[in-house]
Amino acid sequence: MKQAIDRMRQVVEAPMEYAAEWKAKVGRQVVGLLPMHFPGELAHAAGCLPVVLQDDAEPITVGQSNVFNFYCGFNRSIIDQTMRGRFDGLDAIMFGDHCVQLLGTADVIRAEKPDLPILFNQLCTTLDANWAYRETLGTFAQLWKELETLTGREVTADAVRSSIRLFNRNRTQMRSLYRMRRDGEIAISGRDMQAVVKSSMTMDREEHVDLMDQLLAGAPRVGAGSADVPVYLSGHMCHAPKPEIMDMIEESGARVVNDDLFVGWRFIHADMDETVPPLDGMARWYIEKNRRLPCPTRVIKGMDWEDYLLGDVERSGAQGLVILMVKFCEPHMYFYPEIKEAFEARGIPHLLIETEHEEMPLEALKTRVETFVEIAKRRAASKAA
C-alpha cells in the first residue's frame, strides 16, 4: 500500500511535471480539463493525457493584476499558474461554463496564451428539459471533432468504448476503497484518500488502475467500531480541500466516512453505460449525474441538494455534517441556507467552515471542529439512550 500511495502523492504534488514526462515519453498531446463535467474518456480515446487542472499551494503573485479579488481561490490560482507558465506544456484546455468566474478565467487565459487552443463547450444546465439530451449529444459530438482536429487523427467509436471501459474500471476501484473505508474495514487517512482520487485526475489511467490493484490488495485491515465520531464532508465543488484541513478534522476526533467533494465521491460516483453507442453513453452520463448526486450548478426539478445530503449522511452512518465552503463560491453560497435549514429541522449537527487559498487559522478552526465533534457525540448518545 505504501508504495502505491507514495507514487500517487508524488503525482499530486507535481502534476505538470508528470504530464511533461508522459508527453516526452509517449509523444502525444496533453489536454487540461476544467472541472466539473467534461469526460476525460474522450480525450483519452484521442490518444491524449487528460489532466484535470487543480489549484496549487503557491501564493497568488503575478496573476493578481489579472483577476478580481472576489474570485474564488481556485480561479485565482489557475490564472496565476497560467501567468507563471505552469500550463505551458498543455496542448489545449477544455473549458466549461458552470460559473461566472470561470468565464472570466477563460478570457484571461485566452488573452495570455493566444496560441493555446481553448475547446470551450457550453453544456446545458436544465437537465430535465426536453431538449437537454439532444443538446448534450451535439456538444459532445462537437468536442469529438475538435479533438480530432487537435490531434490530426480520427477518434474511432471503438477507441472511445475502450476508454470508457478503462475509466469505469478505475472508478469502480476507487468506489470499492470508499466502501471499505466507510465500513471500517481499512485504515486510510483523509489525506491519502484525497491523493487516490486526485492522482487519478492526472495519471495515465492504466498506471492508476495498476496502483489501485496494489492498494486494494494491500490496504491494512482494521476492525469496525472506531471511537472516533463518523462525519460527512460536503462542498469544494472544483478542487481539493487543503490536506491540512483533512488532517485537522481527523485530529479533532472525527472519522470521515463519506463525502460529496469533487476531489472525492462526486468525481467517481457515476459510470458511463458501456452497452450503448459511446456518444449516447457520455450524454446519459452527464444528464443522469444530477439524479445520482445533485450539483448546485445544474437543475432537475424535484432534486434538491439538501435532500440528497440528508439521505446520504444517514446511509453512511455519519453523526454530523462538515460543510467546506470555498470563499466566494457563489453556487455553494446560494444553496447553503437551504442545507442549514434542512439539517437543523432534523436535529443533525452541522458545521460550516469557509476555506480559502491563502493561509487559514487551523488552530482556531480546530477548536470549532472539536466542539462540533463533542456535540455530535453527545447528540448521538442521547438518541441511543
URSULPE-V538238 format. One record per residue. N is the residue number from 1. RES is the residue in one letter. SS is DSSP state (~ for helix, > for strand, _ for the rest). PHI is phi in whole degrees, 0 to 359 (none if undefined). Layout:
BEGIN
<<N	RES	SS	PHI> <N	RES	SS	PHI>>
END
This chain:
BEGIN
<<1	M	_	none> <2	K	~	300> <3	Q	~	296> <4	A	~	294> <5	I	~	296> <6	D	~	299> <7	R	~	294> <8	M	~	297> <9	R	~	298> <10	Q	~	301> <11	V	~	291> <12	V	~	298> <13	E	~	285> <14	A	_	216> <15	P	~	294> <16	M	~	289> <17	E	~	292> <18	Y	~	299> <19	A	~	298> <20	A	~	295> <21	E	~	295> <22	W	~	298> <23	K	~	296> <24	A	~	293> <25	K	~	282> <26	V	~	266> <27	G	_	79> <28	R	_	243> <29	Q	_	281> <30	V	>	249> <31	V	>	245> <32	G	>	279> <33	L	>	248> <34	L	_	267> <35	P	_	301> <36	M	_	233> <37	H	_	241> <38	F	_	272> <39	P	_	280> <40	G	~	296> <41	E	~	304> <42	L	~	291> <43	A	~	295> <44	H	~	297> <45	A	~	296> <46	A	_	280> <47	G	_	89> <48	C	_	267> <49	L	>	262> <50	P	>	279> <51	V	>	235> <52	V	>	286> <53	L	_	287> <54	Q	_	238> <55	D	_	289> <56	D	_	236> <57	A	_	275> <58	E	_	289> <59	P	_	295> <60	I	_	286> <61	T	_	235> <62	V	_	294> <63	G	_	275> <64	Q	~	301> <65	S	~	282> <66	N	~	249> <67	V	_	214> <68	F	_	288> <69	N	_	293> <70	F	_	269> <71	Y	_	283> <72	C	_	293> <73	G	~	299> <74	F	~	298> <75	N	~	296> <76	R	~	296> <77	S	~	291> <78	I	~	299> <79	I	~	295> <80	D	~	296> <81	Q	~	296> <82	T	~	299> <83	M	~	294> <84	R	~	276> <85	G	_	85> <86	R	_	296> <87	F	_	257> <88	D	_	296> <89	G	_	278> <90	L	_	283> <91	D	_	261> <92	A	>	187> <93	I	>	230> <94	M	>	266> <95	F	>	250> <96	G	_	240> <97	D	_	223> <98	H	_	282> <99	C	_	209> <100	V	~	297> <101	Q	~	298> <102	L	~	294> <103	L	~	297> <104	G	~	295> <105	T	~	298> <106	A	~	300> <107	D	~	296> <108	V	~	296> <109	I	~	295> <110	R	~	301> <111	A	~	289> <112	E	~	281> <113	K	_	234> <114	P	_	295> <115	D	_	268> <116	L	_	274> <117	P	>	299> <118	I	>	250> <119	L	>	270> <120	F	>	263> <121	N	_	233> <122	Q	_	262> <123	L	_	274> <124	C	_	294> <125	T	_	253> <126	T	>	265> <127	L	_	281> <128	D	_	255> <129	A	_	291> <130	N	_	292> <131	W	_	257> <132	A	~	296> <133	Y	~	294> <134	R	~	298> <135	E	~	294> <136	T	~	293> <137	L	~	304> <138	G	~	296> <139	T	~	295> <140	F	~	290> <141	A	~	296> <142	Q	~	296> <143	L	~	297> <144	W	~	303> <145	K	~	293> <146	E	~	296> <147	L	~	291> <148	E	~	296> <149	T	~	295> <150	L	~	297> <151	T	~	270> <152	G	_	72> <153	R	_	229> <154	E	_	289> <155	V	_	258> <156	T	_	278> <157	A	~	298> <158	D	~	296> <159	A	~	295> <160	V	~	293> <161	R	~	301> <162	S	~	297> <163	S	~	294> <164	I	~	299> <165	R	~	298> <166	L	~	295> <167	F	~	294> <168	N	~	299> <169	R	~	299> <170	N	~	296> <171	R	~	297> <172	T	~	299> <173	Q	~	301> <174	M	~	291> <175	R	~	295> <176	S	~	297> <177	L	~	296> <178	Y	~	301> <179	R	~	298> <180	M	~	296> <181	R	~	292> <182	R	~	301> <183	D	_	276> <184	G	_	74> <185	E	_	274> <186	I	>	230> <187	A	_	252> <188	I	_	215> <189	S	_	284> <190	G	~	298> <191	R	~	299> <192	D	~	288> <193	M	~	296> <194	Q	~	296> <195	A	~	297> <196	V	~	300> <197	V	~	287> <198	K	~	294> <199	S	~	293> <200	S	~	293> <201	M	_	282> <202	T	_	239> <203	M	_	288> <204	D	_	305> <205	R	~	297> <206	E	~	296> <207	E	~	295> <208	H	~	293> <209	V	~	300> <210	D	~	297> <211	L	~	296> <212	M	~	295> <213	D	~	301> <214	Q	~	296> <215	L	~	293> <216	L	~	295> <217	A	~	281> <218	G	~	248> <219	A	_	297> <220	P	_	295> <221	R	>	277> <222	V	_	225> <223	G	_	280> <224	A	_	290> <225	G	_	102> <226	S	_	300> <227	A	_	284> <228	D	_	291> <229	V	>	280> <230	P	>	287> <231	V	>	228> <232	Y	>	241> <233	L	>	256> <234	S	>	223> <235	G	>	124> <236	H	_	42> <237	M	_	285> <238	C	_	237> <239	H	_	211> <240	A	_	278> <241	P	_	298> <242	K	_	302> <243	P	~	304> <244	E	~	297> <245	I	~	291> <246	M	~	299> <247	D	~	299> <248	M	~	298> <249	I	~	297> <250	E	~	290> <251	E	~	290> <252	S	_	271> <253	G	_	98> <254	A	>	255> <255	R	>	234> <256	V	>	286> <257	V	>	252> <258	N	>	192> <259	D	>	201> <260	D	_	234> <261	L	_	292> <262	F	_	296> <263	V	_	277> <264	G	_	175> <265	W	~	299> <266	R	~	299> <267	F	~	282> <268	I	~	245> <269	H	_	287> <270	A	_	240> <271	D	_	268> <272	M	_	265> <273	D	_	290> <274	E	_	273> <275	T	_	265> <276	V	_	244> <277	P	_	308> <278	P	~	302> <279	L	~	295> <280	D	~	294> <281	G	~	298> <282	M	~	293> <283	A	~	295> <284	R	~	295> <285	W	~	304> <286	Y	~	289> <287	I	~	296> <288	E	~	272> <289	K	~	303> <290	N	~	291> <291	R	~	286> <292	R	~	273> <293	L	_	209> <294	P	_	300> <295	C	_	243> <296	P	_	292> <297	T	_	264> <298	R	_	230> <299	V	>	230> <300	I	_	221> <301	K	_	301> <302	G	_	84> <303	M	_	252> <304	D	_	246> <305	W	~	299> <306	E	~	295> <307	D	~	293> <308	Y	~	299> <309	L	~	297> <310	L	~	302> <311	G	~	292> <312	D	~	285> <313	V	~	299> <314	E	~	294> <315	R	~	297> <316	S	~	277> <317	G	_	79> <318	A	_	290> <319	Q	_	256> <320	G	>	189> <321	L	>	242> <322	V	>	253> <323	I	>	260> <324	L	>	259> <325	M	>	257> <326	V	>	292> <327	K	_	301> <328	F	_	74> <329	C	_	277> <330	E	~	297> <331	P	~	303> <332	H	~	288> <333	M	~	300> <334	Y	~	296> <335	F	~	271> <336	Y	~	303> <337	P	~	304> <338	E	~	289> <339	I	~	295> <340	K	~	301> <341	E	~	296> <342	A	~	295> <343	F	~	285> <344	E	~	294> <345	A	~	296> <346	R	~	268> <347	G	_	71> <348	I	_	262> <349	P	>	299> <350	H	>	216> <351	L	>	225> <352	L	>	263> <353	I	>	239> <354	E	>	272> <355	T	>	253> <356	E	_	211> <357	H	_	293> <358	E	_	286> <359	E	_	299> <360	M	_	243> <361	P	_	281> <362	L	~	295> <363	E	~	295> <364	A	~	294> <365	L	~	295> <366	K	~	298> <367	T	~	299> <368	R	~	295> <369	V	~	293> <370	E	~	300> <371	T	~	296> <372	F	~	300> <373	V	~	298> <374	E	~	294> <375	I	~	297> <376	A	~	298> <377	K	~	296> <378	R	~	291> <379	R	~	293> <380	A	~	295> <381	A	~	295> <382	S	~	295> <383	K	~	292> <384	A	~	284> <385	A	_	289>>
END
